[in-house]
Amino acid sequence: MDQPAALQRVIDAYTGAAGQARWARVPAGGERPLLVGMGASYHSALLGAHLLERRGVAAEAREAAELLHTERSPALAQATALVYLSQSGASGEVAPLLERLPPGTPLIAVTNAAHSALAQRAQAVLPLLAGDEQTVATKTYLNSLALLWLLAGHWSADAGAQAAQAALAAAQARVARLLAEAEQIAQQAVERLGAAQSLAFIGAGPQAVTARQCAMMFMEWVKRPAVSASVGAFRHGPIEIAQPGLGAVLFAPPGPAYETTLRLAAELEGYGVTVVLVECGHMRGLAEPVPQDSGLDPALAPLVDVVPVQLFVEALARARGLPGAFRRISKVVTHL
């Protein structure tokens, strides 16, 4: 529920005169910046790479652990800057990965812990300003996306910085409105999907990352398996699980993949799947009216669309009597 306030802290700190001073201390990303992280931070990195690619920057995102499990890592060797996203700045991958970073490669830390080992090694630290979180990374995830949205504008020397800030403010306002209706949204989502025996989260392009994040949240909160896939990948195999008892959440913001996402939704409903669409924060059934255009920048849809799923999985966990705590992992994962 603190997400709107957390997002406002980012807007206040990274825009205007204060923001210009912060961005002036951030090294250039160069032609091939590499974004890394784990879990929600990796999902943020994937979306950050999408944002940079839209602006003509050949960015890449990789899981930090997978870079360590690769004997030779050309991605690290070729990176013109490393953006390391880590809520704690102290997860088990940080120190060994930084040991492999070639000397002279600029390191930018995006972290909630300004005095962490990651922050101490970095040439620039971008504090997430998310505040305390004990379990699922909700505020951290949204603030990471907001910061990467602003970083993409900074690195691409976008003349429309003011418009980008306005778009972020509009997304923050949409998040606030969704949370003001949290009880109603959660109740409707549980009524639609709570009886499903299994769940699939599906999206195209950047929204495939939203699907991945939401499947992870479902597993963290509800302690049950969930799958995620892109729209295209789901058709190439996983669609075999389509049957009564499956719930499918499809992310369908305006854009080139909208129609193909709706076609898959209709096909899945024909197989007896319970289908829910998420469009710029709105949850609806396939036969329900399309929400009015909100003016939300489609590139910021991932920041907004994760919120109704947060509300759903948290409410479902409560309805099933599950404690709001991790069972198998600690907040800072130190084992490689």
Contacts in CASP RR format, 6 or more apart in sequence:
PFRMAT RR
TARGET T0000
AUTHOR 0000-0000-0000
METHOD contacts of the structure
MODEL  1
MDQPAALQRVIDAYTGAAGQARWARVPAGGERPLLVGMGASYHSALLGAH
LLERRGVAAEAREAAELLHTERSPALAQATALVYLSQSGASGEVAPLLER
LPPGTPLIAVTNAAHSALAQRAQAVLPLLAGDEQTVATKTYLNSLALLWL
LAGHWSADAGAQAAQAALAAAQARVARLLAEAEQIAQQAVERLGAAQSLA
FIGAGPQAVTARQCAMMFMEWVKRPAVSASVGAFRHGPIEIAQPGLGAVL
FAPPGPAYETTLRLAAELEGYGVTVVLVECGHMRGLAEPVPQDSGLDPAL
APLVDVVPVQLFVEALARARGLPGAFRRISKVVTHL
1 179 0 8 1.000
1 182 0 8 1.000
2 131 0 8 1.000
2 139 0 8 1.000
3 138 0 8 1.000
3 139 0 8 1.000
3 142 0 8 1.000
3 175 0 8 1.000
3 179 0 8 1.000
3 307 0 8 1.000
4 172 0 8 1.000
4 173 0 8 1.000
4 175 0 8 1.000
4 176 0 8 1.000
4 179 0 8 1.000
6 129 0 8 1.000
6 130 0 8 1.000
6 131 0 8 1.000
6 139 0 8 1.000
6 142 0 8 1.000
6 143 0 8 1.000
7 142 0 8 1.000
7 143 0 8 1.000
7 146 0 8 1.000
7 168 0 8 1.000
7 171 0 8 1.000
7 172 0 8 1.000
7 175 0 8 1.000
8 172 0 8 1.000
9 129 0 8 1.000
9 143 0 8 1.000
10 128 0 8 1.000
10 129 0 8 1.000
10 143 0 8 1.000
10 146 0 8 1.000
10 147 0 8 1.000
10 150 0 8 1.000
11 146 0 8 1.000
11 165 0 8 1.000
11 168 0 8 1.000
11 169 0 8 1.000
11 172 0 8 1.000
12 18 0 8 1.000
13 19 0 8 1.000
13 22 0 8 1.000
13 127 0 8 1.000
13 129 0 8 1.000
14 22 0 8 1.000
14 23 0 8 1.000
14 126 0 8 1.000
14 147 0 8 1.000
14 150 0 8 1.000
15 150 0 8 1.000
15 165 0 8 1.000
16 165 0 8 1.000
22 126 0 8 1.000
23 150 0 8 1.000
23 154 0 8 1.000
25 124 0 8 1.000
26 108 0 8 1.000
26 124 0 8 1.000
26 126 0 8 1.000
26 151 0 8 1.000
26 154 0 8 1.000
27 81 0 8 1.000
27 106 0 8 1.000
27 108 0 8 1.000
27 123 0 8 1.000
27 124 0 8 1.000
28 80 0 8 1.000
28 81 0 8 1.000
28 106 0 8 1.000
28 155 0 8 1.000
29 57 0 8 1.000
29 80 0 8 1.000
29 81 0 8 1.000
29 106 0 8 1.000
29 155 0 8 1.000
30 57 0 8 1.000
30 80 0 8 1.000
30 81 0 8 1.000
30 155 0 8 1.000
31 57 0 8 1.000
31 58 0 8 1.000
31 80 0 8 1.000
32 58 0 8 1.000
32 59 0 8 1.000
32 60 0 8 1.000
32 78 0 8 1.000
32 79 0 8 1.000
32 80 0 8 1.000
33 52 0 8 1.000
33 57 0 8 1.000
33 59 0 8 1.000
33 60 0 8 1.000
33 79 0 8 1.000
33 80 0 8 1.000
33 81 0 8 1.000
33 82 0 8 1.000
33 83 0 8 1.000
33 155 0 8 1.000
34 59 0 8 1.000
34 60 0 8 1.000
34 61 0 8 1.000
34 62 0 8 1.000
34 75 0 8 1.000
34 76 0 8 1.000
34 78 0 8 1.000
34 79 0 8 1.000
34 81 0 8 1.000
34 82 0 8 1.000
34 83 0 8 1.000
35 45 0 8 1.000
35 46 0 8 1.000
35 48 0 8 1.000
35 49 0 8 1.000
35 59 0 8 1.000
35 60 0 8 1.000
35 61 0 8 1.000
35 62 0 8 1.000
35 83 0 8 1.000
35 85 0 8 1.000
35 148 0 8 1.000
36 42 0 8 1.000
36 45 0 8 1.000
36 61 0 8 1.000
36 62 0 8 1.000
36 63 0 8 1.000
36 64 0 8 1.000
36 67 0 8 1.000
36 82 0 8 1.000
36 83 0 8 1.000
36 84 0 8 1.000
36 85 0 8 1.000
36 97 0 8 1.000
37 44 0 8 1.000
37 45 0 8 1.000
37 63 0 8 1.000
37 64 0 8 1.000
37 84 0 8 1.000
37 85 0 8 1.000
37 86 0 8 1.000
37 93 0 8 1.000
38 63 0 8 1.000
38 64 0 8 1.000
38 65 0 8 1.000
38 86 0 8 1.000
38 91 0 8 1.000
38 93 0 8 1.000
38 333 0 8 1.000
39 63 0 8 1.000
39 137 0 8 1.000
39 216 0 8 1.000
40 87 0 8 1.000
40 137 0 8 1.000
40 140 0 8 1.000
40 141 0 8 1.000
40 144 0 8 1.000
40 213 0 8 1.000
40 216 0 8 1.000
41 85 0 8 1.000
41 86 0 8 1.000
41 87 0 8 1.000
41 110 0 8 1.000
41 137 0 8 1.000
41 140 0 8 1.000
41 144 0 8 1.000
42 61 0 8 1.000
42 63 0 8 1.000
42 64 0 8 1.000
42 85 0 8 1.000
43 141 0 8 1.000
43 209 0 8 1.000
43 212 0 8 1.000
43 213 0 8 1.000
43 216 0 8 1.000
44 85 0 8 1.000
44 141 0 8 1.000
44 144 0 8 1.000
44 145 0 8 1.000
44 148 0 8 1.000
45 61 0 8 1.000
45 62 0 8 1.000
45 83 0 8 1.000
45 85 0 8 1.000
45 148 0 8 1.000
46 61 0 8 1.000
46 206 0 8 1.000
46 209 0 8 1.000
46 212 0 8 1.000
47 145 0 8 1.000
47 148 0 8 1.000
47 206 0 8 1.000
47 209 0 8 1.000
47 302 0 8 1.000
48 59 0 8 1.000
48 61 0 8 1.000
48 145 0 8 1.000
48 148 0 8 1.000
48 149 0 8 1.000
48 151 0 8 1.000
48 152 0 8 1.000
49 59 0 8 1.000
49 60 0 8 1.000
49 61 0 8 1.000
50 205 0 8 1.000
50 206 0 8 1.000
50 209 0 8 1.000
50 299 0 8 1.000
51 148 0 8 1.000
51 149 0 8 1.000
51 152 0 8 1.000
51 299 0 8 1.000
52 59 0 8 1.000
52 152 0 8 1.000
52 155 0 8 1.000
52 156 0 8 1.000
53 59 0 8 1.000
54 152 0 8 1.000
54 299 0 8 1.000
55 152 0 8 1.000
55 153 0 8 1.000
55 155 0 8 1.000
55 156 0 8 1.000
55 158 0 8 1.000
56 156 0 8 1.000
57 152 0 8 1.000
57 155 0 8 1.000
57 156 0 8 1.000
60 75 0 8 1.000
60 79 0 8 1.000
62 75 0 8 1.000
64 84 0 8 1.000
64 91 0 8 1.000
64 93 0 8 1.000
64 94 0 8 1.000
64 97 0 8 1.000
65 93 0 8 1.000
65 336 0 8 1.000
67 73 0 8 1.000
67 75 0 8 1.000
67 76 0 8 1.000
67 97 0 8 1.000
67 100 0 8 1.000
68 93 0 8 1.000
68 96 0 8 1.000
68 97 0 8 1.000
68 100 0 8 1.000
68 336 0 8 1.000
73 100 0 8 1.000
76 82 0 8 1.000
76 97 0 8 1.000
76 100 0 8 1.000
76 101 0 8 1.000
76 102 0 8 1.000
76 105 0 8 1.000
77 102 0 8 1.000
79 105 0 8 1.000
80 105 0 8 1.000
80 106 0 8 1.000
81 105 0 8 1.000
81 106 0 8 1.000
81 107 0 8 1.000
81 108 0 8 1.000
82 101 0 8 1.000
82 105 0 8 1.000
82 106 0 8 1.000
82 107 0 8 1.000
82 108 0 8 1.000
83 108 0 8 1.000
83 110 0 8 1.000
83 148 0 8 1.000
83 151 0 8 1.000
84 94 0 8 1.000
84 97 0 8 1.000
84 98 0 8 1.000
84 107 0 8 1.000
84 108 0 8 1.000
84 109 0 8 1.000
84 110 0 8 1.000
84 111 0 8 1.000
84 118 0 8 1.000
84 122 0 8 1.000
85 110 0 8 1.000
85 111 0 8 1.000
85 144 0 8 1.000
86 94 0 8 1.000
86 109 0 8 1.000
86 110 0 8 1.000
86 111 0 8 1.000
86 116 0 8 1.000
86 118 0 8 1.000
87 111 0 8 1.000
87 112 0 8 1.000
87 113 0 8 1.000
87 128 0 8 1.000
87 130 0 8 1.000
87 133 0 8 1.000
87 137 0 8 1.000
87 140 0 8 1.000
88 111 0 8 1.000
88 112 0 8 1.000
88 113 0 8 1.000
88 116 0 8 1.000
88 331 0 8 1.000
88 332 0 8 1.000
89 109 0 8 1.000
89 111 0 8 1.000
89 112 0 8 1.000
89 113 0 8 1.000
89 116 0 8 1.000
89 117 0 8 1.000
89 118 0 8 1.000
89 119 0 8 1.000
90 113 0 8 1.000
90 116 0 8 1.000
90 117 0 8 1.000
90 118 0 8 1.000
90 332 0 8 1.000
90 334 0 8 1.000
91 332 0 8 1.000
91 333 0 8 1.000
91 334 0 8 1.000
92 333 0 8 1.000
92 334 0 8 1.000
92 335 0 8 1.000
92 336 0 8 1.000
93 336 0 8 1.000
94 116 0 8 1.000
94 117 0 8 1.000
94 118 0 8 1.000
95 117 0 8 1.000
96 336 0 8 1.000
98 107 0 8 1.000
98 118 0 8 1.000
98 121 0 8 1.000
101 107 0 8 1.000
106 123 0 8 1.000
106 124 0 8 1.000
107 121 0 8 1.000
107 122 0 8 1.000
107 123 0 8 1.000
107 124 0 8 1.000
108 122 0 8 1.000
108 123 0 8 1.000
108 124 0 8 1.000
108 125 0 8 1.000
108 126 0 8 1.000
109 116 0 8 1.000
109 118 0 8 1.000
109 119 0 8 1.000
109 121 0 8 1.000
109 122 0 8 1.000
109 124 0 8 1.000
109 125 0 8 1.000
109 126 0 8 1.000
110 126 0 8 1.000
110 128 0 8 1.000
110 144 0 8 1.000
110 147 0 8 1.000
110 148 0 8 1.000
111 118 0 8 1.000
111 119 0 8 1.000
111 125 0 8 1.000
111 126 0 8 1.000
111 127 0 8 1.000
111 128 0 8 1.000
112 127 0 8 1.000
112 128 0 8 1.000
112 129 0 8 1.000
112 130 0 8 1.000
112 131 0 8 1.000
112 133 0 8 1.000
112 140 0 8 1.000
113 119 0 8 1.000
114 125 0 8 1.000
114 127 0 8 1.000
119 125 0 8 1.000
126 147 0 8 1.000
126 151 0 8 1.000
128 140 0 8 1.000
128 143 0 8 1.000
128 144 0 8 1.000
128 147 0 8 1.000
129 143 0 8 1.000
130 139 0 8 1.000
130 140 0 8 1.000
130 143 0 8 1.000
131 139 0 8 1.000
133 139 0 8 1.000
133 140 0 8 1.000
133 331 0 8 1.000
134 325 0 8 1.000
134 331 0 8 1.000
135 220 0 8 1.000
135 324 0 8 1.000
135 325 0 8 1.000
135 326 0 8 1.000
135 331 0 8 1.000
136 217 0 8 1.000
136 220 0 8 1.000
136 221 0 8 1.000
136 310 0 8 1.000
138 310 0 8 1.000
141 213 0 8 1.000
141 306 0 8 1.000
142 175 0 8 1.000
142 303 0 8 1.000
142 306 0 8 1.000
142 307 0 8 1.000
145 300 0 8 1.000
145 302 0 8 1.000
145 303 0 8 1.000
146 168 0 8 1.000
146 171 0 8 1.000
146 172 0 8 1.000
146 303 0 8 1.000
149 164 0 8 1.000
149 167 0 8 1.000
149 168 0 8 1.000
149 299 0 8 1.000
149 300 0 8 1.000
149 303 0 8 1.000
150 164 0 8 1.000
150 165 0 8 1.000
150 168 0 8 1.000
152 158 0 8 1.000
153 161 0 8 1.000
153 164 0 8 1.000
154 161 0 8 1.000
158 164 0 8 1.000
167 296 0 8 1.000
167 297 0 8 1.000
167 299 0 8 1.000
167 300 0 8 1.000
168 300 0 8 1.000
170 295 0 8 1.000
170 296 0 8 1.000
170 297 0 8 1.000
170 300 0 8 1.000
171 296 0 8 1.000
171 297 0 8 1.000
171 300 0 8 1.000
171 303 0 8 1.000
171 304 0 8 1.000
174 280 0 8 1.000
174 281 0 8 1.000
174 294 0 8 1.000
174 296 0 8 1.000
174 304 0 8 1.000
175 303 0 8 1.000
175 304 0 8 1.000
175 307 0 8 1.000
178 185 0 8 1.000
178 281 0 8 1.000
178 304 0 8 1.000
178 307 0 8 1.000
178 308 0 8 1.000
178 311 0 8 1.000
179 307 0 8 1.000
179 311 0 8 1.000
182 311 0 8 1.000
185 283 0 8 1.000
185 308 0 8 1.000
185 311 0 8 1.000
185 312 0 8 1.000
186 311 0 8 1.000
186 312 0 8 1.000
186 314 0 8 1.000
186 315 0 8 1.000
187 315 0 8 1.000
188 283 0 8 1.000
189 276 0 8 1.000
189 283 0 8 1.000
189 308 0 8 1.000
189 309 0 8 1.000
189 311 0 8 1.000
189 312 0 8 1.000
189 315 0 8 1.000
189 316 0 8 1.000
190 312 0 8 1.000
190 315 0 8 1.000
190 316 0 8 1.000
190 319 0 8 1.000
192 274 0 8 1.000
192 276 0 8 1.000
192 283 0 8 1.000
192 285 0 8 1.000
193 199 0 8 1.000
193 247 0 8 1.000
193 249 0 8 1.000
193 274 0 8 1.000
193 276 0 8 1.000
193 312 0 8 1.000
193 316 0 8 1.000
194 316 0 8 1.000
194 319 0 8 1.000
195 245 0 8 1.000
195 274 0 8 1.000
196 245 0 8 1.000
196 246 0 8 1.000
196 247 0 8 1.000
196 274 0 8 1.000
197 245 0 8 1.000
197 246 0 8 1.000
198 224 0 8 1.000
198 225 0 8 1.000
198 226 0 8 1.000
198 227 0 8 1.000
198 241 0 8 1.000
198 245 0 8 1.000
198 246 0 8 1.000
198 247 0 8 1.000
199 215 0 8 1.000
199 218 0 8 1.000
199 224 0 8 1.000
199 226 0 8 1.000
199 227 0 8 1.000
199 246 0 8 1.000
199 247 0 8 1.000
199 248 0 8 1.000
199 249 0 8 1.000
200 215 0 8 1.000
200 226 0 8 1.000
200 227 0 8 1.000
200 228 0 8 1.000
200 229 0 8 1.000
200 234 0 8 1.000
200 238 0 8 1.000
200 241 0 8 1.000
200 246 0 8 1.000
200 247 0 8 1.000
200 248 0 8 1.000
200 249 0 8 1.000
201 210 0 8 1.000
201 211 0 8 1.000
201 212 0 8 1.000
201 214 0 8 1.000
201 215 0 8 1.000
201 218 0 8 1.000
201 226 0 8 1.000
201 227 0 8 1.000
201 228 0 8 1.000
201 229 0 8 1.000
201 248 0 8 1.000
201 249 0 8 1.000
201 251 0 8 1.000
201 309 0 8 1.000
202 208 0 8 1.000
202 211 0 8 1.000
202 228 0 8 1.000
202 229 0 8 1.000
202 230 0 8 1.000
202 231 0 8 1.000
202 234 0 8 1.000
202 248 0 8 1.000
202 249 0 8 1.000
202 250 0 8 1.000
202 251 0 8 1.000
202 261 0 8 1.000
202 264 0 8 1.000
203 210 0 8 1.000
203 211 0 8 1.000
203 229 0 8 1.000
203 230 0 8 1.000
203 231 0 8 1.000
203 250 0 8 1.000
203 251 0 8 1.000
203 252 0 8 1.000
203 257 0 8 1.000
203 261 0 8 1.000
204 230 0 8 1.000
204 231 0 8 1.000
204 232 0 8 1.000
204 251 0 8 1.000
204 257 0 8 1.000
204 260 0 8 1.000
204 261 0 8 1.000
205 230 0 8 1.000
205 257 0 8 1.000
206 299 0 8 1.000
206 301 0 8 1.000
206 302 0 8 1.000
207 251 0 8 1.000
207 252 0 8 1.000
207 253 0 8 1.000
207 257 0 8 1.000
207 301 0 8 1.000
207 302 0 8 1.000
207 305 0 8 1.000
208 228 0 8 1.000
208 229 0 8 1.000
208 230 0 8 1.000
208 231 0 8 1.000
208 233 0 8 1.000
209 302 0 8 1.000
210 251 0 8 1.000
210 301 0 8 1.000
210 302 0 8 1.000
210 305 0 8 1.000
210 306 0 8 1.000
211 228 0 8 1.000
211 229 0 8 1.000
211 230 0 8 1.000
211 249 0 8 1.000
211 251 0 8 1.000
212 228 0 8 1.000
213 306 0 8 1.000
214 226 0 8 1.000
214 228 0 8 1.000
214 249 0 8 1.000
214 306 0 8 1.000
214 309 0 8 1.000
214 313 0 8 1.000
215 226 0 8 1.000
215 227 0 8 1.000
215 228 0 8 1.000
216 228 0 8 1.000
217 306 0 8 1.000
217 309 0 8 1.000
217 310 0 8 1.000
217 313 0 8 1.000
218 224 0 8 1.000
218 226 0 8 1.000
218 309 0 8 1.000
218 313 0 8 1.000
219 225 0 8 1.000
219 226 0 8 1.000
220 326 0 8 1.000
221 313 0 8 1.000
221 314 0 8 1.000
221 316 0 8 1.000
221 317 0 8 1.000
221 322 0 8 1.000
221 324 0 8 1.000
222 313 0 8 1.000
222 316 0 8 1.000
222 317 0 8 1.000
222 320 0 8 1.000
222 322 0 8 1.000
223 317 0 8 1.000
223 322 0 8 1.000
223 327 0 8 1.000
227 238 0 8 1.000
227 241 0 8 1.000
229 238 0 8 1.000
231 250 0 8 1.000
231 257 0 8 1.000
231 260 0 8 1.000
231 261 0 8 1.000
231 264 0 8 1.000
232 260 0 8 1.000
232 264 0 8 1.000
234 264 0 8 1.000
235 264 0 8 1.000
239 268 0 8 1.000
242 248 0 8 1.000
242 267 0 8 1.000
242 268 0 8 1.000
242 271 0 8 1.000
242 272 0 8 1.000
242 273 0 8 1.000
243 271 0 8 1.000
243 272 0 8 1.000
243 273 0 8 1.000
244 271 0 8 1.000
244 272 0 8 1.000
244 273 0 8 1.000
245 272 0 8 1.000
245 273 0 8 1.000
245 274 0 8 1.000
246 268 0 8 1.000
246 272 0 8 1.000
246 273 0 8 1.000
246 274 0 8 1.000
247 273 0 8 1.000
247 274 0 8 1.000
247 275 0 8 1.000
247 276 0 8 1.000
248 265 0 8 1.000
248 268 0 8 1.000
248 273 0 8 1.000
248 274 0 8 1.000
248 275 0 8 1.000
248 276 0 8 1.000
249 276 0 8 1.000
249 277 0 8 1.000
249 278 0 8 1.000
249 309 0 8 1.000
250 261 0 8 1.000
250 264 0 8 1.000
250 265 0 8 1.000
250 268 0 8 1.000
250 275 0 8 1.000
250 276 0 8 1.000
250 277 0 8 1.000
250 278 0 8 1.000
251 261 0 8 1.000
251 277 0 8 1.000
251 278 0 8 1.000
251 279 0 8 1.000
251 301 0 8 1.000
251 302 0 8 1.000
251 305 0 8 1.000
252 258 0 8 1.000
252 261 0 8 1.000
252 262 0 8 1.000
252 265 0 8 1.000
252 277 0 8 1.000
252 278 0 8 1.000
252 279 0 8 1.000
253 279 0 8 1.000
253 280 0 8 1.000
253 296 0 8 1.000
253 298 0 8 1.000
253 301 0 8 1.000
253 305 0 8 1.000
254 279 0 8 1.000
254 280 0 8 1.000
254 293 0 8 1.000
254 298 0 8 1.000
255 298 0 8 1.000
261 277 0 8 1.000
262 277 0 8 1.000
262 286 0 8 1.000
265 275 0 8 1.000
265 277 0 8 1.000
265 286 0 8 1.000
266 286 0 8 1.000
268 275 0 8 1.000
269 275 0 8 1.000
269 286 0 8 1.000
275 285 0 8 1.000
275 286 0 8 1.000
276 283 0 8 1.000
276 284 0 8 1.000
276 285 0 8 1.000
277 283 0 8 1.000
277 284 0 8 1.000
277 285 0 8 1.000
277 286 0 8 1.000
278 305 0 8 1.000
278 308 0 8 1.000
278 309 0 8 1.000
279 290 0 8 1.000
279 291 0 8 1.000
279 305 0 8 1.000
280 291 0 8 1.000
280 294 0 8 1.000
280 296 0 8 1.000
280 298 0 8 1.000
280 301 0 8 1.000
280 304 0 8 1.000
280 305 0 8 1.000
281 301 0 8 1.000
281 304 0 8 1.000
281 305 0 8 1.000
281 307 0 8 1.000
281 308 0 8 1.000
282 291 0 8 1.000
282 308 0 8 1.000
283 308 0 8 1.000
284 290 0 8 1.000
284 291 0 8 1.000
296 304 0 8 1.000
317 324 0 8 1.000
END
